[in-house]
Amino acid sequence: MQAGVIGNVREVHVWTNRPIWPQGLLTPAPMSADFDPLSKERSWGNRAVAESHAGGLWAEFRPPPEMDWDLYLGPARPVKYHPIYHP
Protein backbone atom coordinates (compact mmCIF):
# COMPACT_ATOMS: atom_id res chain seq x y z
CA MET A 1 0.00 0.00 0.00
CA GLN A 2 2.79 2.43 0.87
CA ALA A 3 4.37 1.87 -2.53
CA GLY A 4 1.07 2.63 -4.26
CA VAL A 5 0.89 -0.78 -5.94
CA ILE A 6 -2.87 -1.11 -5.41
CA GLY A 7 -3.63 2.53 -6.16
CA ASN A 8 -5.48 4.94 -3.89
CA VAL A 9 -7.58 3.27 -1.22
CA ARG A 10 -10.96 4.98 -1.18
CA GLU A 11 -13.01 2.65 0.96
CA VAL A 12 -12.45 -0.24 3.36
CA HIS A 13 -15.09 -2.67 4.63
CA VAL A 14 -14.38 -4.64 7.80
CA TRP A 15 -16.46 -7.26 9.55
CA THR A 16 -15.67 -9.41 12.55
CA ASN A 17 -17.51 -12.16 14.31
CA ARG A 18 -15.60 -11.62 17.54
CA PRO A 19 -17.47 -12.98 20.52
CA ILE A 20 -17.59 -11.05 23.76
CA TRP A 21 -15.33 -13.45 25.70
CA PRO A 22 -11.51 -13.07 25.65
CA GLN A 23 -9.79 -14.40 22.55
CA GLY A 24 -6.41 -16.01 22.08
CA LEU A 25 -6.39 -17.91 25.36
CA LEU A 26 -3.72 -20.56 25.56
CA THR A 27 -4.27 -24.21 26.22
CA PRO A 28 -3.36 -24.69 29.87
CA ALA A 29 -0.61 -27.12 30.85
CA PRO A 30 -1.76 -30.67 31.61
CA MET A 31 -2.96 -31.13 35.18
CA SER A 32 -1.34 -33.54 37.61
CA ALA A 33 -2.85 -36.99 38.12
CA ASP A 34 -4.33 -35.96 41.47
CA PHE A 35 -6.02 -32.82 40.06
CA ASP A 36 -9.63 -32.58 41.25
CA PRO A 37 -11.71 -30.07 39.26
CA LEU A 38 -14.59 -30.43 41.74
CA SER A 39 -12.51 -29.64 44.83
CA LYS A 40 -14.10 -27.03 47.10
CA GLU A 41 -10.67 -25.38 47.34
CA ARG A 42 -10.52 -24.80 43.57
CA SER A 43 -11.70 -21.52 42.12
CA TRP A 44 -12.97 -21.22 38.55
CA GLY A 45 -13.53 -17.47 38.83
CA ASN A 46 -12.14 -15.01 36.30
CA ARG A 47 -9.05 -14.27 38.36
CA ALA A 48 -8.05 -17.93 38.78
CA VAL A 49 -8.54 -18.65 35.09
CA ALA A 50 -6.60 -15.51 34.09
CA GLU A 51 -3.72 -16.48 36.39
CA SER A 52 -3.50 -19.96 34.88
CA HIS A 53 -3.34 -18.48 31.39
CA ALA A 54 -0.80 -15.84 32.40
CA GLY A 55 1.69 -18.59 33.24
CA GLY A 56 1.50 -19.80 29.65
CA LEU A 57 2.27 -16.37 28.24
CA TRP A 58 5.87 -16.48 29.46
CA ALA A 59 6.64 -20.09 28.55
CA GLU A 60 9.07 -20.89 25.74
CA PHE A 61 7.41 -22.19 22.58
CA ARG A 62 8.79 -23.44 19.27
CA PRO A 63 7.05 -22.94 15.95
CA PRO A 64 5.66 -26.06 14.28
CA PRO A 65 8.34 -27.83 12.18
CA GLU A 66 6.53 -26.97 8.94
CA MET A 67 6.47 -23.25 9.76
CA ASP A 68 9.26 -20.82 8.85
CA TRP A 69 8.81 -18.25 11.63
CA ASP A 70 11.22 -15.75 10.05
CA LEU A 71 9.33 -15.93 6.77
CA TYR A 72 6.02 -15.51 8.63
CA LEU A 73 7.33 -12.34 10.34
CA GLY A 74 8.60 -10.89 7.09
CA PRO A 75 9.96 -7.37 7.56
CA ALA A 76 8.34 -6.96 11.00
CA ARG A 77 10.56 -6.59 14.05
CA PRO A 78 11.75 -9.95 15.37
CA VAL A 79 9.70 -11.50 18.17
CA LYS A 80 9.87 -14.97 19.68
CA TYR A 81 7.30 -17.43 18.41
CA HIS A 82 4.23 -17.87 20.58
CA PRO A 83 1.03 -19.73 19.66
CA ILE A 84 -0.99 -16.65 20.63
CA TYR A 85 0.34 -15.02 17.43
CA HIS A 86 -0.18 -18.02 15.18
CA PRO A 87 -1.81 -21.24 16.41
C-alpha positions in Angstrom: 0.0 0.0 0.0 2.8 2.4 0.9 4.4 1.9 -2.5 1.1 2.6 -4.3 0.9 -0.8 -5.9 -2.9 -1.1 -5.4 -3.6 2.5 -6.2 -5.5 4.9 -3.9 -7.6 3.3 -1.2 -11.0 5.0 -1.2 -13.0 2.7 1.0 -12.5 -0.2 3.4 -15.1 -2.7 4.6 -14.4 -4.6 7.8 -16.5 -7.3 9.6 -15.7 -9.4 12.5 -17.5 -12.2 14.3 -15.6 -11.6 17.5 -17.5 -13.0 20.5 -17.6 -11.1 23.8 -15.3 -13.5 25.7 -11.5 -13.1 25.7 -9.8 -14.4 22.6 -6.4 -16.0 22.1 -6.4 -17.9 25.4 -3.7 -20.6 25.6 -4.3 -24.2 26.2 -3.4 -24.7 29.9 -0.6 -27.1 30.9 -1.8 -30.7 31.6 -3.0 -31.1 35.2 -1.3 -33.5 37.6 -2.8 -37.0 38.1 -4.3 -36.0 41.5 -6.0 -32.8 40.1 -9.6 -32.6 41.3 -11.7 -30.1 39.3 -14.6 -30.4 41.7 -12.5 -29.6 44.8 -14.1 -27.0 47.1 -10.7 -25.4 47.3 -10.5 -24.8 43.6 -11.7 -21.5 42.1 -13.0 -21.2 38.6 -13.5 -17.5 38.8 -12.1 -15.0 36.3 -9.0 -14.3 38.4 -8.0 -17.9 38.8 -8.5 -18.6 35.1 -6.6 -15.5 34.1 -3.7 -16.5 36.4 -3.5 -20.0 34.9 -3.3 -18.5 31.4 -0.8 -15.8 32.4 1.7 -18.6 33.2 1.5 -19.8 29.7 2.3 -16.4 28.2 5.9 -16.5 29.5 6.6 -20.1 28.5 9.1 -20.9 25.7 7.4 -22.2 22.6 8.8 -23.4 19.3 7.1 -22.9 15.9 5.7 -26.1 14.3 8.3 -27.8 12.2 6.5 -27.0 8.9 6.5 -23.2 9.8 9.3 -20.8 8.9 8.8 -18.2 11.6 11.2 -15.8 10.1 9.3 -15.9 6.8 6.0 -15.5 8.6 7.3 -12.3 10.3 8.6 -10.9 7.1 10.0 -7.4 7.6 8.3 -7.0 11.0 10.6 -6.6 14.1 11.7 -10.0 15.4 9.7 -11.5 18.2 9.9 -15.0 19.7 7.3 -17.4 18.4 4.2 -17.9 20.6 1.0 -19.7 19.7 -1.0 -16.7 20.6 0.3 -15.0 17.4 -0.2 -18.0 15.2 -1.8 -21.2 16.4 
